[in-house]
Amino acid sequence: MTERPLATTDRPLDTSLLRDIEMLAVELAEQAGAAITSRLGSLLSVRYKTGAETEATLRNPVSEVDEQVEGVIRERLAARFPEHGVIGEEMADSHDTDLDMIWAVDPVDGTSNFINGFPLFAASIGVLHRGRPVVAAVWCATSHALRSGVYHARLGGGLHFDRQPLARASNPMVHRRLAGVPQFRGGRHPYDLRKTGSAAIECAFVAAGLLEAASFNSPNIWDVAGGILLVQESGGQVLTRGRGKRWQPFEGFVATPLRDWRGGLILGSADGAGWMAGNPGVAGQDEPA
């Protein structure tokens, strides 16, 4: 596979360094997947970020596996790349997130699925250079190959699955494809809608061609930092809201602090992303980001 040049707004990134970062990210994602798999179906300690279990609505569960996996990833990164920052869902930022290189980590994306034994969840790692995704590794509980594995990419290197190149493909005989959309209000539309409960796995499925497109109203940065690059490196489009609520190509995360970023996203093929961006019937698309 011919690699594309690593163009940036400043200086070019070192290709060999990106390869090293990608291989470490893949290793960490595999390690996270092994830890998740080993605990599936076991009695787990679970807490809810909304507070006490007496509340009528419990949301945002955190299992002991979430915290264990993120701890291991942070420990490995501190030893290998101490000059890099880390933004994770379960722990405070490691140090100044104004650093050039930031790892955005979601140790278990789809925790509600995981603690209930519903096999759609992921471990997501995205590496950002000045806010722009440059490396991604997303372990998924299932995949296009009907098994768990890691979708991964580095900027300019194309999409891979378990260290092998992967081309996004779809069956031309299927005329009504799937799209990950929260809901649809309006008239008829060309897709069968699905939501998995994991933004990271939906991004990976878009990259692999299992979903034609997916939209997210206000994801966390660690949910999508890896998946955005997977889609881009598969040849797909990623859109975000710009001024006047107009959809425009995603160029990077901008927020201070970076973990506070919230922005609507559309990811998909040119046709799928274009349809979502132009259709206000997709839930959330006609609301402020």
C-alpha positions, 0 to 999 in steps of 0.5 A: 500500500502506498502511503500518503504524505503526512501533511500538517499545518506546521512541520511534517510528522516523523513516519517512523515515530507514527509507526511506533506509536501505532504499534504500541496503540495496537498492543494496548488495545489488544491488551485491553480487549484481553482484559475485557474478555476475561471478565465478561460474564463475571461478577463485577463491581459497578458504580454509577456516575449519577450517584447513589443506586437509590436514584430513579435513573442510573446512568453512565456505569463504570466497572472495575474493568474500566478503571483497571484497563485505563490504569494499565494503559496510562502506566505503559504510556508513562514508561514509553512516551512520558512526554505525551499527555493522556485524556481518559474517561475514568481518571484525571488528565495525566498532565498538561493537555496543551502538549503536542501529543495527546492520547485519548483513551476510552478503556470500555466504550459501551460499558452498559452493554459490557456489564449486561453481557451484550457483546457490542463494546470496544476499547478505543485509543486515539492519538492526537497531534495538536488536536488532529487524530494521527493514530488510532487503535480500536479493539472491538468485541465483534467485527466484519470477520465475526470475531474480536480484533483491532481496527487501526490506522496511522495518518497516511497509512490506510485502514488495517485490521489485526495488522493486515490492510483492510479495504472498505467494501459493501455488497452492491446487491444490497440497496438498503444499507444500515446507518447508525442514527439515534432516531429519525423524525420525518418522512421516508429515508434510504437506510435501516437505522441501528444504534449499538450503544458504543460510539467507538464500535460504530465508527469502526463499523463505518470504516469497515463498511458495515455501516454506511454512516453514523451520527453523534450529537455530542460525543466525548472526545475519547469516544471518537478520537480513534474512530474518526481516523479509522473512517478517514483512512478508509476513504470515508468522510467526517463532518462536524458543525461549524459556524451557523450550525453548518456541517463542514469537514472535520480538521481537529478537536478544538477546546480548552481544556481538550477533554471539554470538547463537545461537537456533533459528528457525522461519519460515513461514505460520501453518499451517507455522510452527505445525506445525513448532513442535508437531512434535518429529520436525523435526530439532533441535526437541527439542534445546536451542537 
